[in-house]
């Protein structure tokens, strides 16, 4: 029996001068509960969506919210000039 390759349509042409589509990053939103603690709220796909969601959460439940980027294993400042 021959070798069988299973591919995904997004990979078609990969390595043939075409770019593979990278999925948007997923971020975790946390709400600070004290100076040292935070509670996980939800995961959101895409930085722009995460920013909008944090603003919406803050408008309904005021407080400090944090955004965690698991790709770099760190909290990030989503509203900084470079974010």
MOCORKA-V386219 format. One record per run of one state. SS is the DSSP state (helix for helix, strand for strand, loop for the rest). FROM is the first residue (numbers start at 0). TO is the last residue. If there is no record, write none. Layout:
BEGIN
ss={SS/SS}
from={FROM/FROM}
to={TO/TO}
END
This chain:
BEGIN
ss={loop/helix/loop/strand/loop/strand/loop/strand/loop/strand/loop/helix/loop/strand/loop/strand/loop}
from={0/8/11/13/14/17/18/25/32/37/45/46/60/64/69/73/76}
to={7/10/12/13/16/17/24/31/36/44/45/59/63/68/72/75/82}
END
